[in-house]
Amino acid sequence: ISGFRLDPDLSSLVADRGAGAVLMHNQRGLDHYDVIADITAGLEASLSIADSARIDTAKLILDPGFGFGWSVKQNLEILRRLPELTSLRFPLLIGTSRKSSIGTVLGSNVDERLFGTAATVTQAICAGIDVVRIHDGAEMRDVVDMSDAVVRESTSVD
C-alpha cells in the first residue's frame, strides 16, 4: 500500500521473481497540496523505484489510493478527476468497494454500501480505470460489464 516507498527493498524481490505489482499511492502522513498532483508525484516516485529495480513496466498497475489518507471530500475529488491520471500511461486500478467515504455520503453501514460502490465503480470505469477491486463480485460483474459496454464498446451485441 506504499508503492515501494516505505519498503524499497520489496521492489528488488518483485524484479527478481519477475512478478507484477500494483503501485498504490498512500497519502497518510504526507502534506496535501492538490489531490491529483500529490497522487501523480507519489506514483512517479514509486515508478522511479520500480525502474531502479528493473521491474518490467508491462507488469505494473497504478492505484491512486482512494481512502488512504484522504478526506471524504478529497476522495470524491479523486473520483471526479480520475481522467487526469490516464496521462501516466499505465493501467489504473481503484478500490472504492464499501469504503467509509461511501458510508459517510450515504449514511450507511458497511454492509449497506452495494449501490454506493456500484456508483463509484461506474464512475471509475467511465473515467478510464482499467481494474476495480471489489467485494461483491457477482453484483459488480453486471456493473462492470454494462459500464465497459458503454465506455469501451466491449459487448457482443450487434
C-alpha positions as CSV (number, residue, x, y, z in Angstrom):
1,I,0.0,0.0,0.0
2,S,3.0,2.3,-0.3
3,G,4.1,1.7,-3.8
4,F,7.6,0.6,-2.6
5,R,8.2,4.0,-0.9
6,L,8.1,2.6,2.6
7,D,10.0,-0.6,1.7
8,P,12.1,0.0,-1.4
9,D,13.8,-3.5,-1.0
10,L,10.5,-5.1,-1.9
11,S,11.0,-3.8,-5.5
12,S,14.1,-6.0,-5.8
13,L,12.1,-9.0,-4.8
14,V,9.4,-8.2,-7.3
15,A,12.1,-7.7,-10.0
16,D,14.0,-10.9,-9.1
17,R,10.8,-13.0,-9.2
18,G,9.5,-11.4,-12.4
19,A,6.3,-10.6,-10.7
20,G,3.8,-7.9,-11.4
21,A,2.9,-5.2,-8.9
22,V,0.2,-2.7,-8.1
23,L,1.8,0.5,-7.0
24,M,-0.6,2.4,-4.8
25,H,-0.3,5.9,-3.6
26,N,-0.8,6.4,0.1
27,Q,-1.3,10.0,1.3
28,R,-1.2,9.1,5.0
29,G,1.2,11.4,6.9
30,L,2.0,13.5,3.9
31,D,1.3,17.1,3.3
32,H,-1.5,17.8,0.8
33,Y,-1.4,20.4,-1.9
34,D,-3.5,19.2,-4.8
35,V,-5.1,15.8,-4.9
36,I,-4.1,14.7,-8.4
37,A,-0.7,16.4,-8.2
38,D,0.0,14.7,-4.9
39,I,-1.1,11.3,-6.3
40,T,0.9,11.8,-9.5
41,A,4.1,12.8,-7.6
42,G,3.7,9.7,-5.3
43,L,3.1,7.3,-8.2
44,E,6.1,8.8,-10.1
45,A,8.3,8.2,-7.1
46,S,7.1,4.6,-7.0
47,L,7.7,4.2,-10.7
48,S,11.2,5.5,-10.2
49,I,11.9,2.9,-7.5
50,A,10.4,0.2,-9.8
51,D,12.6,1.4,-12.6
52,S,15.8,1.4,-10.4
53,A,14.9,-2.3,-9.6
54,R,14.4,-3.0,-13.3
55,I,10.8,-4.2,-12.9
56,D,9.2,-4.8,-16.2
57,T,6.9,-1.8,-16.7
58,A,4.4,-4.0,-18.6
59,K,3.8,-5.7,-15.2
60,L,2.8,-2.6,-13.3
61,I,-0.6,-1.2,-12.4
62,L,-1.1,2.1,-10.7
63,D,-3.6,2.8,-7.9
64,P,-4.4,6.4,-6.7
65,G,-5.1,5.1,-3.2
66,F,-8.7,6.0,-2.7
67,G,-9.3,6.2,1.1
68,F,-5.7,6.2,2.1
69,G,-5.0,9.5,3.8
70,W,-7.8,11.4,2.1
71,S,-10.9,13.1,3.5
72,V,-14.3,12.2,2.1
73,K,-14.3,15.5,0.0
74,Q,-10.9,14.6,-1.4
75,N,-11.9,11.0,-2.2
76,L,-14.9,12.4,-4.2
77,E,-12.4,14.8,-5.9
78,I,-10.2,11.8,-6.8
79,L,-13.2,10.2,-8.5
80,R,-14.1,13.3,-10.4
81,R,-10.5,13.9,-11.6
82,L,-9.6,10.3,-12.4
83,P,-9.2,11.0,-16.1
84,E,-6.2,13.2,-15.3
85,L,-4.3,10.1,-14.2
86,T,-4.6,8.4,-17.6
87,S,-1.7,10.7,-18.6
88,L,0.6,8.4,-16.6
89,R,0.1,5.8,-19.4
90,F,-0.2,2.8,-17.1
91,P,-3.2,0.6,-16.4
92,L,-5.1,2.1,-13.4
93,L,-6.8,0.3,-10.5
94,I,-9.1,1.7,-7.9
95,G,-10.6,0.2,-4.8
96,T,-13.7,2.0,-3.6
97,S,-15.7,-1.0,-2.6
98,R,-17.6,-0.5,0.7
99,K,-15.2,2.3,1.7
100,S,-16.1,4.6,4.6
101,S,-16.4,7.6,2.2
102,I,-19.4,5.9,0.7
103,G,-20.8,5.3,4.1
104,T,-20.4,8.9,5.1
105,V,-22.1,10.2,1.9
106,L,-25.0,7.7,2.1
107,G,-25.2,7.5,5.9
108,S,-24.9,3.7,5.6
109,N,-23.2,0.8,7.4
110,V,-20.5,-1.2,5.6
111,D,-23.0,-3.9,4.6
112,E,-25.3,-1.3,3.1
113,R,-22.9,0.1,0.5
114,L,-23.6,-2.0,-2.5
115,F,-25.3,0.7,-4.6
116,G,-22.8,3.3,-3.5
117,T,-20.0,1.0,-4.6
118,A,-21.8,0.4,-7.9
119,A,-21.9,4.2,-8.5
120,T,-18.2,4.6,-7.8
121,V,-17.3,1.6,-9.9
122,T,-19.3,3.0,-12.8
123,Q,-17.7,6.5,-12.4
124,A,-14.2,4.9,-12.3
125,I,-14.7,2.9,-15.5
126,C,-16.2,5.9,-17.3
127,A,-13.1,7.9,-16.2
128,G,-10.7,5.4,-17.6
129,I,-10.0,3.0,-14.8
130,D,-9.0,-0.5,-16.0
131,V,-9.3,-2.6,-12.9
132,V,-11.6,-2.3,-9.9
133,R,-11.1,-4.0,-6.5
134,I,-14.4,-5.0,-5.2
135,H,-16.1,-7.2,-2.5
136,D,-19.4,-8.2,-4.2
137,G,-18.1,-10.0,-7.3
138,A,-21.4,-11.3,-8.7
139,E,-23.2,-8.0,-8.3
140,M,-20.3,-5.8,-9.6
141,R,-19.8,-8.1,-12.6
142,D,-23.0,-6.6,-14.1
143,V,-21.9,-3.1,-13.2
144,V,-18.5,-3.6,-14.8
145,D,-19.9,-5.3,-17.9
146,M,-22.5,-2.6,-18.5
147,S,-20.1,0.2,-17.9
148,D,-17.5,-1.4,-20.2
149,A,-20.2,-1.9,-22.9
150,V,-20.9,1.8,-22.8
151,V,-17.4,3.2,-22.5
152,R,-15.3,0.6,-24.4
153,E,-17.9,-0.9,-26.7
154,S,-17.0,-4.3,-25.2
155,T,-20.0,-6.3,-26.0
156,S,-21.1,-8.9,-28.4
157,V,-24.3,-7.1,-29.3
158,D,-24.5,-6.2,-32.9
